[in-house]
Amino acid sequence: MPEEAFIEKDVNWLRLRDVTISYTFPQNFVRKIRGMNSLGVFLTGNDLILMTNYSGADPGVNGNTAGGRGVGGSGFDYGTLPAPITLNFGLRATF
């Protein structure tokens, strides 16, 4: 099979990269806690949605990197795993 058969063309994708939802507690609630000026919580999600016509796992990954003795052949994934979905929860407080 010729090498050209392995090259995908016209690859399109739409990715939801980062989303953050936050909530800041009202001042009348925060004042009840001694020494605290403000209080908030947040939830951040990364790489939550990927829609693509690419036949591999993720068109944005690259398996041929300098760390793998390559020269950075973008678009060659060699079965590389997709970017993981991550969720981060946090608390913001000022005193």
C-alpha positions in Angstrom: 0.0 0.0 0.0 1.5 3.4 -0.9 2.4 5.8 1.9 -0.1 8.4 0.6 -2.9 6.0 1.7 -2.0 6.6 5.3 -2.1 10.4 5.1 -5.4 12.0 6.0 -6.5 15.2 4.3 -9.2 17.7 5.1 -9.3 16.8 8.8 -11.5 19.1 10.8 -12.2 19.2 14.5 -14.0 21.2 17.1 -12.8 20.9 20.7 -14.1 22.4 24.0 -10.7 23.0 25.5 -11.4 24.8 28.8 -14.6 25.7 30.7 -14.7 27.2 34.2 -17.8 27.7 36.3 -17.4 29.8 39.5 -19.5 31.0 42.3 -18.7 33.8 44.7 -20.6 33.7 48.0 -22.5 36.8 49.0 -20.8 39.2 51.4 -23.5 38.8 54.1 -22.6 35.0 54.2 -18.8 35.7 54.2 -19.0 38.3 57.0 -20.2 35.5 59.4 -16.8 33.9 59.1 -14.3 35.8 61.2 -11.3 37.2 59.3 -12.5 36.3 55.8 -13.1 39.0 53.2 -14.3 36.9 50.3 -15.1 33.2 49.5 -15.7 31.4 46.2 -15.6 28.0 44.6 -14.9 26.9 41.0 -14.9 23.9 38.8 -12.8 23.8 35.6 -13.1 21.1 32.9 -10.4 20.5 30.2 -10.8 18.7 26.9 -14.4 17.8 27.6 -15.7 17.5 24.0 -14.0 16.5 20.8 -15.9 16.3 17.5 -13.8 15.3 14.5 -13.8 13.3 11.2 -10.2 12.1 12.1 -9.9 8.3 12.1 -7.4 8.3 15.0 -8.1 9.1 18.7 -7.2 12.8 18.7 -6.0 15.0 15.8 -4.2 17.3 18.1 -1.7 14.8 19.5 1.7 14.1 18.1 3.5 10.8 18.7 6.7 11.9 16.9 8.3 14.3 19.4 11.9 15.2 20.2 11.5 13.2 23.5 10.7 10.1 21.4 13.7 10.7 19.2 11.6 12.3 16.5 11.8 15.7 15.0 8.2 16.8 15.7 6.3 15.3 12.8 3.0 17.0 13.5 0.0 14.9 12.5 1.6 11.5 12.9 0.0 10.0 16.0 1.3 6.5 15.9 -1.5 5.3 18.2 -0.8 8.1 20.8 -3.5 8.4 23.4 -5.8 11.4 23.2 -5.6 14.4 25.6 -7.3 13.3 28.9 -10.5 14.8 30.2 -9.7 16.6 33.5 -11.8 18.2 36.2 -10.4 20.6 38.8 -12.3 21.8 41.8 -11.0 24.7 43.9 -11.8 27.2 46.7 -10.8 30.9 46.6 -10.6 32.8 49.8 -9.1 36.1 50.9 -8.5 37.0 54.5 
